[in-house]
Amino acid sequence: MRILLVEDDEKVASFVIKGFREAGIQIEHVQSAEEAYGLALFDSFEAIVLDIMLPGMDGLTLLERLRGGGCKTPILILSAKHSVDDRITGLHKGGDDYLTKPFSFSELLARIQALVRRAEGLTQSPSHLQVGDLRLDLLAREAFRGDTRIPLQTKEFELLEFLMRRRGMVVSKTMIIENVWNYSFDPQTNIVEVRMSRLRDKVDKPFTKKLIHTIRGAGYVLRSETES
């Protein structure tokens, strides 16, 4: 599962990010509605957690623009406003759920999981990624090449998901470390090379068609032969 958090309060954001990561959920965080708009429309998320009180464009305006732009991703509104009218306004503008601050992370997680389950009942698109004959089941957290199941460790799965979501895009070692391992780039580490080698042994080595390619001096790209 991959979540977009739109929250400018650093304490709240840190609290939510820590909780989702401990739950094994990938999360991307932005602090403004302007940053969130493009990501939400053109990237793939299972749900969005949206704070209402944002600098610049406020959360309700973003919500209206996203729904107007065709974004169907489930959106949970976070707000310090407790009145019934405020909740009704948020839901009428396109929110799928409304949670007031302060809140417990367990309640936030339960509500997000419920929204994703509800959305999965309506559409199949968020639950799978596919490139060529490589398929990733995001709910069961399983990978397949054709009918062959590929056993992956947690970080291998997250690394493969990161590559598949950016199919055809060259991603650098720094991008991988910051998004998959969630820490700043260390030029001395070889963790990416080690994990990528293990992933290739499972995803590419037993099969004729190779999907993971090294771009010398730039990084890695996952693509099928038809995208070369």
C-alpha positions in Angstrom: 0.0 0.0 0.0 1.2 3.5 -0.8 -0.2 6.6 0.9 0.2 10.3 0.2 0.3 12.6 3.2 -0.4 16.3 2.8 0.5 17.9 6.1 2.5 21.1 6.9 2.7 20.5 10.7 6.1 18.7 11.2 5.1 17.0 14.5 1.9 15.6 13.1 3.7 14.5 9.9 6.5 12.8 11.8 3.9 11.0 14.0 1.9 9.8 10.9 5.0 8.8 8.9 6.5 6.8 11.7 3.2 4.9 12.2 2.7 4.0 8.6 6.3 2.9 8.1 6.1 0.7 11.2 3.0 -0.8 9.7 5.0 -1.6 6.5 3.1 1.0 4.4 5.0 3.2 2.0 4.2 6.9 2.5 5.2 10.0 0.6 4.9 13.3 2.3 4.4 16.9 1.0 3.8 20.1 2.9 1.6 22.0 0.4 -1.4 21.6 -1.7 0.5 22.8 -4.7 3.0 19.9 -4.4 0.3 17.4 -3.7 -1.8 18.3 -6.7 0.5 17.0 -9.4 1.5 13.9 -7.4 -2.1 12.9 -6.7 -3.3 13.3 -10.3 -0.3 11.7 -12.1 1.1 9.2 -9.5 -0.5 6.1 -8.0 -1.6 6.0 -4.4 -4.1 3.8 -2.6 -5.2 6.7 -0.4 -4.5 10.4 0.5 -4.4 11.8 4.0 -5.1 15.5 3.6 -4.8 18.3 6.2 -7.3 21.2 5.7 -5.2 24.0 7.1 -2.3 24.3 4.6 -0.2 27.3 3.5 -1.2 28.8 0.2 -4.0 26.7 -1.3 -6.0 25.2 1.5 -7.0 21.6 1.7 -10.6 22.0 0.7 -9.6 23.9 -2.5 -7.2 21.1 -3.3 -9.9 18.5 -2.7 -12.2 20.3 -5.1 -9.5 20.5 -7.8 -8.5 16.9 -7.4 -12.1 15.7 -7.8 -12.6 18.1 -10.6 -9.5 16.7 -12.3 -10.8 13.2 -12.2 -8.9 11.9 -9.1 -10.8 9.0 -7.6 -8.3 8.1 -4.9 -9.9 7.8 -1.4 -9.1 10.9 0.6 -9.2 11.1 4.4 -9.4 14.7 5.7 -7.5 15.7 8.8 -8.7 18.8 10.6 -8.6 20.6 13.9 -12.2 21.7 13.2 -14.7 19.7 15.2 -18.1 21.1 14.2 -20.6 19.0 12.3 -20.8 21.7 9.6 -17.1 21.5 9.0 -17.3 17.7 8.6 -20.2 18.0 6.2 -18.4 20.6 4.1 -15.4 18.4 3.8 -17.4 15.3 2.8 -19.5 17.3 0.3 -16.4 18.6 -1.4 -15.2 15.1 -2.1 -13.7 13.7 1.1 -14.3 10.1 1.8 -13.7 10.3 5.6 -13.0 13.0 8.2 -10.8 12.6 11.3 -10.3 15.4 13.8 -7.1 16.3 15.6 -5.8 15.1 18.0 -6.2 11.5 16.9 -4.7 8.1 17.6 -2.6 6.5 14.9 -4.5 3.2 15.3 -7.8 4.9 14.4 -6.2 6.6 11.4 -4.7 3.3 10.1 -8.1 1.5 10.6 -9.9 4.2 8.7 -7.4 4.2 5.8 -7.5 0.4 5.5 -11.3 0.6 5.4 -11.2 3.2 2.7 -8.8 1.1 0.6 -10.9 -2.0 1.0 -14.0 -0.1 -0.1 -12.1 1.3 -3.1 -10.8 -2.1 -4.0 -14.4 -3.3 -4.2 -15.1 -0.7 -6.9 -11.9 -0.9 -9.0 -9.1 -3.4 -9.5 -6.5 -0.9 -10.7 -4.7 0.0 -7.4 -4.1 -3.6 -6.4 -1.7 -4.7 -9.1 1.3 -3.4 -11.0 2.4 -5.1 -14.2 5.4 -4.7 -16.6 5.6 -7.3 -19.3 5.0 -10.6 -17.7 6.1 -9.3 -14.2 3.1 -8.7 -11.9 3.1 -7.4 -8.4 0.1 -8.0 -6.2 0.1 -5.1 -3.7 -2.5 -6.5 -1.3 -1.1 -10.0 -1.0 2.4 -8.6 -1.4 3.4 -11.3 -3.9 5.3 -11.1 -7.2 5.0 -13.3 -10.3 6.7 -13.8 -13.7 3.9 -15.3 -15.7 2.6 -18.1 -13.5 5.8 -18.4 -11.5 5.6 -17.0 -8.0 8.8 -15.1 -7.0 9.5 -15.2 -3.2 10.7 -11.7 -2.1 11.9 -10.3 1.2 10.2 -7.1 2.5 12.9 -4.7 1.1 13.1 -6.6 -2.1 9.3 -6.2 -2.6 9.5 -2.5 -1.8 12.4 -2.0 -4.1 10.6 -3.8 -7.0 7.5 -1.8 -6.3 9.5 1.4 -6.4 11.0 0.4 -9.8 7.6 -0.7 -11.3 5.8 2.5 -10.3 8.5 4.3 -12.3 8.6 1.9 -15.2 10.7 3.3 -18.1 12.2 6.0 -15.8 15.9 5.9 -14.8 16.1 6.1 -11.0 19.4 7.0 -9.2 20.9 5.3 -6.2 20.1 8.4 -4.1 16.4 8.2 -5.1 16.3 4.5 -4.2 17.9 5.0 -0.8 15.7 8.0 0.1 12.4 6.3 -1.0 13.0 2.6 -0.2 15.2 3.0 2.9 13.9 6.4 4.0 17.3 7.9 4.8 19.7 10.3 3.3 22.3 9.2 0.7 25.5 7.8 2.1 28.2 7.6 -0.7 30.0 4.8 1.2 27.0 2.4 1.3 26.6 -0.4 -1.2 23.2 -1.5 0.0 21.5 -0.6 -3.3 23.9 -2.7 -5.3 23.6 -5.7 -3.0 19.8 -5.6 -2.9 19.5 -5.0 -6.6 21.8 -7.9 -7.4 19.6 -10.2 -5.2 16.4 -8.9 -6.8 17.8 -9.5 -10.3 18.7 -13.1 -9.3 15.1 -13.7 -8.5 13.3 -11.5 -11.1 15.5 -11.8 -14.1 18.1 -14.6 -13.9 15.7 -17.5 -14.2 13.9 -16.0 -17.2 14.9 -15.2 -20.8 13.7 -11.6 -20.9 15.5 -9.2 -18.6 13.5 -6.3 -17.1 15.9 -4.6 -14.7 18.7 -2.7 -16.6 21.7 -0.7 -15.3 22.2 2.7 -16.9 25.9 3.4 -16.4 26.6 6.5 -14.4 22.9 7.2 -13.9 21.1 4.4 -12.1 18.6 1.7 -12.9 15.5 1.3 -15.0 12.8 -1.3 -15.2 11.2 -1.8 -18.6 10.0 -4.5 -20.9 11.7 -5.1 -24.3 8.9 -3.2 -26.1 9.8 -0.1 -24.0 13.6 -0.2 -24.9 
